[in-house]
Amino acid sequence: MSSIKNYQAFEIELTSHCNLLCPGCTRTQDGKVVDGLELSSISYDTFVKTFTPEIIKNKRISFCGVVGDSLMHKNFFEIVEYCVEAGAIIGIDTNGSLRSPAWWKKFGELSKKHYTRARTGILVRFSVDGHRETNHLYRINSNFDK
């Protein structure tokens, strides 16, 4: 049996919460959250106990979602900060429409703090879908300008 310490990468969905109701998403049906979907998040304490620094150092962690957007997690910034300070390599997939410019500036400063020639800091992939005239069709409740 393989130990979590031997894993080279982790894909983690921190929460099932999302600010959007995208028609192609498994969490959405008829313009609302699917009945029976449990809306929950892993606690910061559980995350830290599970993913200790010795486990995540030099490992790739992708914060992604099947039904949730990690940026909805109330402690997302703190979790990412914990991970990068432990030496993890972070990637994030998000719809990008949730946080304020001030939050993104602070997040960018965290990334810059951990940028070196060997590490790229924090990689964020924005899943915008479409353009100004069509984004509202694919990302229900998003704000394209934001």
KETOR-837260 format. One record per residue (C-alpha): residue in three letters; residue number from 1; x, y, z. Coordinates in steps of 0.25 Angstrom, whole numbers. Layout:
BEGIN
{ALA NUM {X Y Z}}
...
END
This chain:
BEGIN
{MET 1 {0 0 0}}
{SER 2 {5 14 -4}}
{SER 3 {7 24 6}}
{ILE 4 {2 39 4}}
{LYS 5 {17 43 6}}
{ASN 6 {20 36 -7}}
{TYR 7 {11 44 -15}}
{GLN 8 {17 54 -25}}
{ALA 9 {5 63 -27}}
{PHE 10 {-9 65 -21}}
{GLU 11 {-22 71 -27}}
{ILE 12 {-30 76 -16}}
{GLU 13 {-44 81 -16}}
{LEU 14 {-45 89 -3}}
{THR 15 {-60 92 -4}}
{SER 16 {-73 89 -11}}
{HIS 17 {-77 104 -11}}
{CYS 18 {-77 112 -23}}
{ASN 19 {-82 126 -27}}
{LEU 20 {-87 122 -41}}
{LEU 21 {-98 113 -46}}
{CYS 22 {-92 109 -60}}
{PRO 23 {-101 101 -68}}
{GLY 24 {-90 91 -72}}
{CYS 25 {-86 88 -57}}
{THR 26 {-90 75 -50}}
{ARG 27 {-94 84 -38}}
{THR 28 {-105 91 -46}}
{GLN 29 {-118 87 -51}}
{ASP 30 {-129 96 -56}}
{GLY 31 {-122 108 -52}}
{LYS 32 {-120 104 -37}}
{VAL 33 {-111 95 -29}}
{VAL 34 {-114 81 -31}}
{ASP 35 {-123 75 -20}}
{GLY 36 {-116 67 -10}}
{LEU 37 {-102 73 -12}}
{GLU 38 {-95 75 1}}
{LEU 39 {-89 88 2}}
{SER 40 {-77 87 11}}
{SER 41 {-62 91 12}}
{ILE 42 {-50 84 18}}
{SER 43 {-46 91 31}}
{TYR 44 {-33 98 31}}
{ASP 45 {-29 90 43}}
{THR 46 {-32 77 36}}
{PHE 47 {-24 81 24}}
{VAL 48 {-12 85 32}}
{LYS 49 {-13 71 40}}
{THR 50 {-14 63 27}}
{PHE 51 {-4 71 18}}
{THR 52 {8 73 27}}
{PRO 53 {20 81 23}}
{GLU 54 {28 68 21}}
{ILE 55 {17 62 12}}
{ILE 56 {15 74 3}}
{LYS 57 {30 80 2}}
{ASN 58 {34 80 -13}}
{LYS 59 {20 74 -17}}
{ARG 60 {11 80 -27}}
{ILE 61 {-3 84 -21}}
{SER 62 {-14 87 -31}}
{PHE 63 {-26 94 -24}}
{CYS 64 {-37 91 -34}}
{GLY 65 {-52 87 -34}}
{VAL 66 {-62 78 -39}}
{VAL 67 {-73 85 -32}}
{GLY 68 {-67 96 -24}}
{ASP 69 {-57 108 -26}}
{SER 70 {-46 108 -16}}
{LEU 71 {-46 123 -15}}
{MET 72 {-60 121 -8}}
{HIS 73 {-53 114 4}}
{LYS 74 {-52 124 16}}
{ASN 75 {-38 121 19}}
{PHE 76 {-33 119 4}}
{PHE 77 {-22 130 6}}
{GLU 78 {-17 124 19}}
{ILE 79 {-17 110 13}}
{VAL 80 {-9 114 1}}
{GLU 81 {1 122 9}}
{TYR 82 {3 110 18}}
{CYS 83 {6 102 6}}
{VAL 84 {16 111 -1}}
{GLU 85 {23 113 12}}
{ALA 86 {24 98 14}}
{GLY 87 {31 98 0}}
{ALA 88 {19 93 -8}}
{ILE 89 {17 97 -23}}
{ILE 90 {3 103 -25}}
{GLY 91 {-6 103 -36}}
{ILE 92 {-20 108 -35}}
{ASP 93 {-32 107 -45}}
{THR 94 {-43 118 -42}}
{ASN 95 {-54 125 -50}}
{GLY 96 {-48 138 -45}}
{SER 97 {-60 145 -42}}
{LEU 98 {-61 145 -27}}
{ARG 99 {-50 153 -20}}
{SER 100 {-47 168 -20}}
{PRO 101 {-35 175 -27}}
{ALA 102 {-29 177 -13}}
{TRP 103 {-30 162 -10}}
{TRP 104 {-23 159 -23}}
{LYS 105 {-12 169 -20}}
{LYS 106 {-9 163 -7}}
{PHE 107 {-10 149 -13}}
{GLY 108 {0 153 -24}}
{GLU 109 {9 159 -13}}
{LEU 110 {9 145 -7}}
{SER 111 {13 138 -20}}
{LYS 112 {24 148 -22}}
{LYS 113 {30 146 -9}}
{HIS 114 {31 131 -12}}
{TYR 115 {36 133 -26}}
{THR 116 {50 128 -29}}
{ARG 117 {58 124 -42}}
{ALA 118 {54 110 -38}}
{ARG 119 {39 113 -34}}
{THR 120 {29 121 -42}}
{GLY 121 {22 125 -30}}
{ILE 122 {7 122 -30}}
{LEU 123 {1 119 -44}}
{VAL 124 {-14 123 -45}}
{ARG 125 {-22 118 -57}}
{PHE 126 {-35 127 -59}}
{SER 127 {-46 119 -66}}
{VAL 128 {-54 131 -72}}
{ASP 129 {-61 124 -83}}
{GLY 130 {-65 132 -95}}
{HIS 131 {-63 147 -97}}
{ARG 132 {-71 160 -92}}
{GLU 133 {-83 157 -100}}
{THR 134 {-84 142 -97}}
{ASN 135 {-78 140 -83}}
{HIS 136 {-91 141 -77}}
{LEU 137 {-96 129 -84}}
{TYR 138 {-86 120 -79}}
{ARG 139 {-82 126 -65}}
{ILE 140 {-96 129 -59}}
{ASN 141 {-94 140 -48}}
{SER 142 {-80 144 -52}}
{ASN 143 {-76 158 -55}}
{PHE 144 {-67 158 -67}}
{ASP 145 {-62 172 -64}}
{LYS 146 {-58 168 -50}}
END
